[in-house]
């Protein structure tokens, strides 16, 4: 007697360089735990996924199990307090809603949601049931039917923000014609624009024309340059500008910019 793979659920996230999301705790509600013991299904947690195994005591054991058409429920809890800062997730009422994942009809191939990445269709109002003490971040309703796949993914997209670079030091403020350039020439910045900071100081700021995806490892190399001499030659001042700190997302009170958008502020000294 042994155990073979029934299915496995992977957690994916576009922010991380390896596309693996690890800061998720998986909890097994009592009803599901009872069903798993009854049908000899084992649960194994891996860093970026969890695995379900079945007792292979006879050749037709998997088919017999799937004919039972069980639904196993798993609750998900977040372990990273900054998760929403780097995740592109249309969930406005976080305390009052939950993400629901399922392999029911209409899910994307190999996913537990309807599109390639999680969208508003997975957000539903949360209603407390039973003796739950902490609201789950998400819930999986996994249907064990004959068409069960060997693996599924739950895939999150990275958040996109407009990046704001502030020139803070006296040396940077003294540049004659500063500019921020993208070495691949895909992203463009407007500015510099003079703004007043909360402490009353003045600074120059550059703002990206488009939103830029946040990433664990930079996807772009931005440089601060200064135009010098005749012919508009560029002198590189900072060869690789820092990426935003994911612990901070702001509405960037810059005159003329949409306050409903998310901005990432980077201060250069």
Phi, psi and omega per residue, in radians:
X1 nan 2.472 3.095
X2 -2.700 -2.971 3.142
X3 -2.243 2.402 3.109
X4 -2.068 2.904 -3.115
X5 -1.181 2.237 2.985
X6 -1.627 -0.976 3.013
X7 -2.915 2.925 3.062
X8 -2.464 2.566 -3.075
X9 -2.021 2.074 3.138
X10 -1.721 2.505 3.031
X11 -1.849 2.087 -3.076
X12 -2.057 2.605 3.109
X13 -2.649 2.204 -3.082
X14 -1.199 -0.257 3.119
X15 -1.208 -0.615 -3.012
X16 -1.474 2.526 -3.073
X17 -1.054 -0.607 3.128
X18 -1.686 0.087 3.106
X19 1.157 0.293 -3.093
X20 -1.880 2.261 3.059
X21 -1.779 2.131 -3.051
X22 -1.940 -0.375 -3.008
X23 -1.506 0.984 3.099
X24 -2.246 2.241 3.020
X25 -1.730 2.339 -3.139
X26 -1.873 2.152 3.140
X27 -1.972 2.510 -3.108
X28 -1.898 1.946 3.094
X29 -1.076 2.792 -3.033
X30 -1.049 -0.769 -3.120
X31 -1.050 -0.723 3.120
X32 -1.197 -0.691 3.115
X33 -1.064 -0.674 3.114
X34 -1.139 -0.795 3.126
X35 -1.097 -0.698 -3.126
X36 -1.149 -0.671 3.075
X37 -1.172 -0.720 -3.107
X38 -1.095 -0.696 -3.074
X39 -1.790 0.224 3.056
X40 0.955 0.952 3.053
X41 -1.869 2.247 -3.137
X42 -1.778 2.540 3.105
X43 -1.944 2.299 3.074
X44 -2.307 2.211 3.141
X45 -1.659 2.250 3.051
X46 -1.978 2.935 -3.076
X47 -0.953 -0.736 -3.067
X48 -2.094 0.310 -3.100
X49 -2.919 3.022 2.899
X50 -2.308 2.675 -2.999
X51 -2.110 2.407 3.009
X52 -1.946 2.291 -3.127
X53 -2.083 2.615 3.117
X54 -2.147 2.702 3.118
X55 -1.265 2.047 -3.079
X56 -1.673 0.755 -3.058
X57 -1.098 -0.416 3.012
X58 -2.484 2.876 -2.993
X59 -1.108 -0.477 -3.065
X60 -1.774 0.262 -3.015
X61 -1.108 -0.744 -3.120
X62 -1.121 -0.785 3.134
X63 -1.090 -0.710 3.114
X64 -1.104 -0.730 3.139
X65 -1.102 -0.766 -3.082
X66 -1.247 -0.387 3.072
X67 -1.237 -0.308 3.095
X68 -1.249 -0.361 3.103
X69 0.939 0.858 3.064
X70 -1.256 2.715 2.933
X71 -2.094 2.063 3.126
X72 -1.768 2.353 -3.108
X73 -1.943 2.375 3.095
X74 -2.294 2.297 3.103
X75 -1.708 2.491 -3.078
X76 -2.018 2.375 3.054
X77 -2.155 2.463 3.110
X78 -1.420 2.451 3.071
X79 -1.917 -0.160 -3.104
X80 -1.855 1.974 -3.105
X81 -1.167 -0.274 -3.115
X82 -1.781 0.210 -3.060
X83 -0.922 -0.817 -3.071
X84 -1.226 -0.349 3.125
X85 -1.192 -0.557 -3.094
X86 -1.974 0.211 -3.088
X87 -1.980 2.268 3.074
X88 -1.469 1.593 -3.008
X89 -2.353 2.058 -3.111
X90 -1.401 1.189 -3.107
X91 -2.218 1.651 -3.021
X92 -1.409 -0.652 -3.141
X93 -1.782 1.391 -3.053
X94 -1.136 -0.782 3.140
X95 -1.119 -0.506 -3.051
X96 -1.829 0.219 -3.115
X97 -2.394 2.941 -3.094
X98 -2.511 2.703 3.051
X99 -1.688 2.215 -3.133
X100 -1.934 2.230 -3.117
X101 -2.098 2.463 -3.100
X102 -2.769 2.717 3.001
X103 -1.745 0.453 3.085
X104 -1.214 3.051 -3.121
X105 -0.958 2.421 3.077
X106 1.738 -0.068 3.122
X107 -1.361 2.650 3.117
X108 -1.183 2.647 -3.121
X109 -0.965 2.193 3.111
X110 1.301 0.118 -3.117
X111 -2.055 2.889 3.019
X112 -1.922 0.489 3.065
X113 -2.582 2.979 -2.913
X114 -1.389 -0.474 3.125
X115 -1.989 -3.141 -3.091
X116 -1.122 -0.590 3.026
X117 -2.188 2.849 -3.088
X118 -1.100 2.347 -3.100
X119 -2.288 -2.995 -3.095
X120 -1.097 -0.392 -3.124
X121 -1.128 -0.314 3.141
X122 -1.634 -0.079 -3.107
X123 -1.612 2.175 3.108
X124 -2.384 2.660 3.094
X125 -1.075 2.472 -3.106
X126 -1.683 2.314 3.057
X127 -2.118 2.201 -3.131
X128 -1.138 2.358 3.125
X129 -2.295 2.392 3.072
X130 1.137 -2.500 -3.033
X131 -1.815 0.519 -3.132
X132 -1.076 2.208 -3.121
X133 -1.668 -0.491 -3.130
X134 -2.204 2.271 3.136
X135 -1.155 2.225 3.074
X136 -1.175 2.640 3.011
X137 -1.265 -0.684 3.139
X138 -2.617 2.909 3.139
X139 -2.485 2.372 3.092
X140 -1.876 2.226 2.997
X141 -1.955 1.722 -3.041
X142 -1.714 2.017 -3.135
X143 -1.563 2.117 3.119
X144 -1.578 1.556 -3.124
X145 -2.090 2.901 -3.091
X146 -0.979 -0.380 3.130
X147 -1.653 0.313 3.129
X148 -1.020 2.288 3.114
X149 -1.433 2.765 3.092
X150 -1.203 -0.396 -3.140
X151 -2.725 2.693 3.079
X152 -2.407 2.804 3.066
X153 -2.181 2.551 2.905
X154 -1.993 1.964 -2.930
X155 -2.046 2.135 3.094
X156 -1.785 2.512 3.061
X157 -1.603 2.643 3.046
X158 -1.281 2.560 3.106
X159 -1.267 2.574 3.043
X160 -2.004 2.411 3.142
X161 -2.402 2.860 2.984
X162 -1.584 2.214 -3.039
X163 -1.559 2.359 -3.131
X164 -2.095 2.078 3.074
X165 -1.834 2.109 -3.138
X166 -1.783 2.307 3.065
X167 -1.600 1.903 -2.946
X168 -1.802 -0.623 -3.027
X169 -1.417 2.822 3.120
X170 -1.106 -0.649 3.132
X171 -1.094 -0.742 3.137
X172 -1.257 -0.621 3.125
X173 -1.150 -0.407 -3.094
X174 -1.509 -0.048 3.127
X175 -1.070 2.491 -3.042
X176 -1.302 -0.897 3.135
X177 -2.430 1.293 -3.099
X178 -1.245 2.699 3.070
X179 -2.707 2.722 3.029
X180 -1.975 2.213 -3.089
X181 -2.143 2.638 3.071
X182 -1.756 2.169 -3.084
X183 -1.080 -0.373 3.091
X184 -1.691 -0.061 3.075
X185 1.078 0.523 3.107
X186 -1.738 -0.541 -3.093
X187 -1.965 2.364 -3.129
X188 -2.125 2.560 -3.137
X189 -2.031 2.481 3.024
X190 -1.741 2.631 3.128
X191 2.298 -3.029 0.098
X192 -1.395 2.597 3.065
X193 -2.093 2.345 -3.141
X194 -1.444 2.255 -3.121
X195 -2.316 2.779 3.055
X196 -1.741 2.203 3.137
X197 -1.436 2.854 -3.120
X198 -0.960 -0.501 -3.138
X199 -1.510 0.083 3.105
X200 1.629 -0.195 3.131
X201 -1.264 2.777 3.095
X202 -1.829 2.564 3.105
X203 -2.639 2.762 3.039
X204 -1.709 2.451 -3.088
X205 -2.308 2.470 2.990
X206 -1.923 2.403 -3.112
X207 -2.183 2.337 3.127
X208 -1.163 2.464 -3.140
X209 -1.223 -0.520 3.130
X210 -2.094 2.915 3.011
X211 -1.318 2.631 -3.095
X212 -2.194 2.369 -3.141
X213 -1.224 2.340 3.017
X214 -1.309 2.539 -3.081
X215 -2.647 2.565 3.113
X216 -1.059 -0.696 3.038
X217 -2.033 2.312 -3.047
X218 -0.946 2.351 3.090
X219 -1.595 -0.252 -3.135
X220 -2.329 2.701 3.001
X221 -1.992 1.951 3.111
X222 -1.780 2.495 -3.141
X223 -2.198 2.529 2.964
X224 -1.665 2.143 -3.111
X225 -2.193 2.872 3.076
X226 -2.301 2.412 3.131
X227 -1.486 2.182 -3.071
X228 -2.293 2.601 2.984
X229 1.211 -3.101 3.132
X230 -1.380 2.404 3.126
X231 1.702 0.003 3.044
X232 1.191 0.614 3.114
X233 -1.211 2.526 -3.131
X234 -1.709 2.329 2.975
X235 -1.861 2.186 -3.121
X236 -1.335 2.147 3.137
X237 -1.662 -0.853 3.045
X238 -2.252 2.061 -2.991
X239 -1.337 -0.443 3.120
X240 -2.541 1.846 -3.104
X241 -1.319 2.580 -3.140
X242 -1.197 2.700 3.033
X243 -1.493 2.888 -3.127
X244 -1.130 2.656 2.992
X245 -1.404 2.095 -3.065
X246 -1.214 -0.160 3.102
X247 -1.346 -0.137 -3.054
X248 -2.323 2.118 2.976
X249 -2.208 2.395 -3.077
X250 -2.316 3.017 3.048
X251 -1.681 -0.058 3.057
X252 0.794 1.606 -3.128
X253 -1.355 1.133 3.131
X254 -1.764 2.185 -3.115
X255 -0.943 2.331 3.088
X256 1.610 -0.084 -3.118
X257 -1.898 2.633 -3.080
X258 -1.183 2.033 -3.113
X259 -1.319 -0.197 3.131
X260 -1.455 -0.231 3.133
X261 -1.448 2.798 3.064
X262 -1.619 2.391 -3.131
X263 -2.189 2.603 3.008
X264 -2.010 2.183 -3.079
X265 -1.814 2.269 3.109
X266 -2.179 2.193 -3.063
X267 -1.831 2.155 -3.075
X268 -1.832 2.295 -3.110
X269 -2.143 nan nan
